[in-house]
Amino acid sequence: MRRLAAELGVNPMSLYHHVANKAAVLDGITRLVTESAREVVVGPGTWQEQLYKLAYEFRALSLAHPSLIRHAFTSDDFIQRDGPMWRSLCEILRGAGLPEAEVEKVGAVLAALVGGLLLTEVNGTMRRLIGDGDAEDTGFALAVWLLIDGVAARV
């Protein structure tokens, strides 16, 4: 908070007039970054292709902001149900033919699984597990197709 205040040229205590604590600042920044993410246009292509594309949009956001994503994935509410990625995810799942009663539940599980997967990629675990000789996204691509197959089995 002191570094942020110094960067802004204000007294550190004045920050607390606007935010409750450091976690609130990080949550706000996370929300700004995810809200500014490109919304996936759900259009041409099968729902499987659309879901794959959405997962890669989430991956690109994560790799562009690895420190922020580490924070987001460890916070209590990293799934922002009012954000553009969530809206796109639910639209894709509806298009896949999931019953409305299952859309949000399946969406939340997919978001949690992809979030955990991306955390392993951001911290380097995925590369160590899959091997340095493979393409950078080999493990991610495989995992996403496995998740898509799981959704297809529910439809």
C-alpha positions as CSV (number, residue, x, y, z in Angstrom):
1,M,0.0,0.0,0.0
2,R,2.9,2.3,0.7
3,R,4.4,1.7,-2.7
4,L,1.1,2.3,-4.4
5,A,0.6,5.5,-2.4
6,A,4.1,6.7,-3.3
7,E,3.4,5.9,-7.0
8,L,0.2,7.9,-6.8
9,G,1.9,10.7,-4.9
10,V,-0.6,10.5,-1.9
11,N,-0.4,9.7,1.8
12,P,-0.8,5.9,2.3
13,M,-3.6,6.4,4.8
14,S,-5.6,8.3,2.2
15,L,-5.9,5.1,0.2
16,Y,-8.1,3.7,2.9
17,H,-10.7,6.3,2.2
18,H,-11.3,4.5,-1.1
19,V,-10.5,0.8,-0.3
20,A,-10.7,-1.3,2.8
21,N,-7.4,-3.0,2.4
22,K,-4.7,-4.4,0.1
23,A,-7.0,-7.4,-0.9
24,A,-9.7,-4.9,-2.0
25,V,-7.2,-3.1,-4.2
26,L,-6.1,-6.4,-5.8
27,D,-9.6,-7.6,-6.3
28,G,-10.5,-4.3,-8.0
29,I,-7.5,-4.5,-10.3
30,T,-8.4,-8.1,-11.1
31,R,-11.9,-7.1,-11.9
32,L,-10.7,-4.3,-14.2
33,V,-8.3,-6.6,-16.1
34,T,-10.9,-9.3,-16.6
35,E,-13.6,-6.9,-17.5
36,S,-11.4,-5.3,-20.2
37,A,-10.7,-8.8,-21.7
38,R,-12.0,-9.3,-25.1
39,E,-15.4,-10.9,-25.0
40,V,-15.5,-14.0,-27.1
41,V,-18.0,-13.6,-29.9
42,V,-20.1,-16.7,-29.8
43,G,-20.8,-17.2,-33.4
44,P,-19.5,-19.5,-36.1
45,G,-18.2,-22.9,-35.2
46,T,-19.4,-25.7,-33.0
47,W,-19.9,-25.2,-29.3
48,Q,-16.8,-27.3,-28.8
49,E,-14.7,-24.9,-30.9
50,Q,-16.2,-21.9,-29.1
51,L,-15.4,-23.4,-25.7
52,Y,-11.9,-24.2,-26.8
53,K,-11.5,-20.5,-28.0
54,L,-12.9,-19.2,-24.7
55,A,-10.4,-21.3,-22.8
56,Y,-7.6,-19.9,-24.9
57,E,-8.8,-16.3,-24.3
58,F,-8.7,-17.0,-20.5
59,R,-5.2,-18.5,-21.0
60,A,-4.0,-15.4,-22.9
61,L,-5.3,-13.2,-20.1
62,S,-3.6,-15.3,-17.5
63,L,-0.2,-15.4,-19.3
64,A,-0.4,-11.6,-19.9
65,H,-0.9,-11.0,-16.1
66,P,0.7,-13.9,-14.3
67,S,1.1,-12.2,-10.9
68,L,-2.4,-10.9,-10.9
69,I,-3.8,-14.2,-12.0
70,R,-1.9,-16.0,-9.2
71,H,-3.8,-13.7,-6.8
72,A,-7.1,-14.1,-8.6
73,F,-7.0,-17.9,-8.6
74,T,-6.3,-18.0,-4.8
75,S,-9.0,-15.5,-3.9
76,D,-12.4,-16.7,-2.6
77,D,-14.4,-15.5,-5.6
78,F,-12.2,-15.6,-8.7
79,I,-15.2,-16.6,-10.8
80,Q,-16.8,-13.3,-11.7
81,R,-20.3,-14.2,-12.6
82,D,-21.0,-10.7,-14.0
83,G,-17.9,-10.7,-16.3
84,P,-17.7,-11.1,-20.0
85,M,-16.0,-14.5,-19.9
86,W,-18.6,-15.9,-17.6
87,R,-21.4,-14.6,-19.9
88,S,-19.7,-16.2,-22.9
89,L,-19.2,-19.5,-21.1
90,C,-22.8,-19.7,-20.1
91,E,-24.0,-18.9,-23.6
92,I,-21.7,-21.6,-25.1
93,L,-23.0,-24.2,-22.6
94,R,-26.6,-23.3,-23.4
95,G,-25.7,-23.6,-27.1
96,A,-24.2,-27.1,-26.3
97,G,-27.7,-28.2,-25.1
98,L,-27.1,-28.3,-21.4
99,P,-30.3,-28.0,-19.4
100,E,-30.6,-24.5,-17.9
101,A,-30.5,-25.9,-14.4
102,E,-27.0,-27.2,-15.1
103,V,-25.5,-24.3,-17.0
104,E,-24.1,-22.3,-14.0
105,K,-23.1,-25.4,-12.1
106,V,-21.1,-26.9,-15.0
107,G,-19.8,-23.4,-15.8
108,A,-18.5,-22.9,-12.3
109,V,-16.8,-26.3,-12.3
110,L,-15.2,-25.7,-15.7
111,A,-14.0,-22.2,-14.6
112,A,-12.4,-23.7,-11.5
113,L,-10.8,-26.6,-13.4
114,V,-9.4,-24.3,-16.1
115,G,-8.3,-21.8,-13.4
116,G,-6.4,-24.5,-11.6
117,L,-4.9,-25.7,-14.9
118,L,-3.8,-22.1,-15.7
119,L,-2.3,-21.7,-12.3
120,T,-0.1,-24.8,-13.0
121,E,0.9,-23.3,-16.3
122,V,1.7,-19.8,-14.9
123,N,3.8,-21.2,-12.1
124,G,5.7,-23.6,-14.4
125,T,4.3,-26.9,-13.1
126,M,2.6,-27.9,-16.3
127,R,5.8,-27.6,-18.3
128,R,7.7,-29.7,-15.8
129,L,5.0,-32.4,-15.9
130,I,4.5,-32.5,-19.6
131,G,8.2,-32.0,-20.6
132,D,10.2,-29.2,-22.2
133,G,10.2,-30.9,-25.6
134,D,6.5,-30.4,-26.3
135,A,4.8,-27.3,-27.5
136,E,4.2,-24.7,-24.8
137,D,0.5,-25.4,-24.7
138,T,0.4,-29.2,-25.1
139,G,-0.9,-29.9,-21.6
140,F,-3.4,-27.1,-21.7
141,A,-4.8,-28.1,-25.1
142,L,-5.1,-31.7,-24.0
143,A,-6.8,-30.7,-20.7
144,V,-9.3,-28.4,-22.5
145,W,-10.3,-31.2,-25.0
146,L,-10.7,-33.6,-22.1
147,L,-13.1,-31.1,-20.4
148,I,-14.9,-30.5,-23.7
149,D,-15.4,-34.3,-24.0
150,G,-16.8,-34.3,-20.4
151,V,-19.3,-31.6,-21.3
152,A,-20.3,-33.5,-24.4
153,A,-20.9,-36.6,-22.4
154,R,-23.4,-34.6,-20.2
155,V,-25.2,-33.3,-23.2
